[in-house]
Amino acid sequence: MAVYKCEVCGMSLGTITCGTCEKELAHDTITTDDGEKIAVSKCPDGHGMVKSPMCCGQDMTRTG
């Protein structure tokens, strides 16, 4: 099971799933036009992606 954890306060989240196919979202990064890397969670079946969770003003780290 994937877990997202805040390295500042220790809060954690369990798996995040797609509302269409119910599959677990895969952690990935995208690069903006100005070269900034952004953490995202993508549906493995291509139903879309969301910005990965944030806590304490920073991206949470995926641990699983």
Buried (B, 14 or more C-beta within 10 A) or exposed (E): EBEBBBEEEEEBBEEBEBEEEEEBBBBEEEEEEEEEEEBBBBBEEEEEBEEBBEBEEEBBBBEE
